[in-house]
Amino acid sequence: MIDKIVEAYPDETFLKADGFDDAIIGVDEATMRLVYSESKCIDILNEDMDLEEAIEHFEFNVKGAYVGEKTPIWCADIF
């Protein structure tokens, strides 16, 4: 997905969350920020830690991190 987004918007600079390229589900064209699936991010983390740890790590260390105006958007699709 990231390759398609970069190709579609060659003049834009996107801020990526390291290790979560497979969780990218799109781009918000209003702010030109990447959109990530929360459930896919947790699945990626769950490969190396148990589910409870993965959720906690995601909530506090990934989703909770503000890294400027290009901070990615997290789509709550875990319900």
C-alpha positions in Angstrom: 0.0 0.0 0.0 2.8 2.5 0.9 4.3 2.1 -2.6 0.9 3.0 -4.2 0.5 6.0 -2.0 4.0 7.3 -2.6 3.4 6.8 -6.4 0.1 8.6 -6.2 1.5 11.5 -4.3 5.1 11.9 -5.4 5.5 15.5 -4.1 4.3 14.6 -0.6 6.4 13.5 2.4 4.8 11.0 4.6 5.7 10.1 8.2 5.7 6.3 8.6 5.5 4.3 11.8 8.5 2.0 11.8 7.6 -1.7 11.3 4.0 -1.1 10.4 4.0 -0.8 6.6 1.7 -3.8 6.3 -0.9 -2.0 8.5 -1.2 1.0 6.2 -4.8 1.2 4.8 -4.8 4.6 3.1 -4.1 8.3 3.3 -6.1 11.2 4.6 -6.1 13.6 1.6 -7.1 16.6 3.8 -4.0 16.4 5.9 -1.8 14.1 3.8 -1.2 11.7 6.7 -1.0 8.0 6.5 -3.9 6.0 7.9 -3.1 2.7 9.8 -5.3 -0.1 10.9 -5.1 -0.5 14.6 -6.0 -4.2 14.4 -3.3 -4.8 11.9 -0.7 -3.0 14.0 -1.7 -5.1 17.0 -1.4 -8.3 14.9 2.1 -7.2 13.9 3.1 -6.7 17.5 1.4 -9.9 18.5 4.0 -11.8 16.4 6.6 -11.0 19.1 4.6 -10.6 22.3 1.4 -11.9 23.7 -1.9 -10.1 22.8 -2.3 -8.2 26.1 1.3 -6.9 25.8 0.8 -6.0 22.1 -2.3 -4.0 22.9 -0.7 -2.2 25.8 2.5 -1.5 23.7 0.4 -0.2 20.8 -1.8 2.1 23.0 1.1 3.7 24.9 4.1 3.6 22.6 2.7 3.8 19.1 -0.8 5.3 19.1 0.1 7.6 22.0 3.2 9.1 20.4 2.8 12.5 18.8 5.6 13.2 16.4 4.4 16.4 14.8 1.8 17.5 12.3 2.3 14.5 10.1 1.6 12.0 12.9 -0.2 9.1 11.4 -3.9 8.5 11.9 -4.9 5.3 13.7 -8.2 3.8 12.4 -10.0 2.0 15.3 -11.1 -1.1 13.5 -10.7 -3.5 16.4 -14.3 -3.7 17.4 
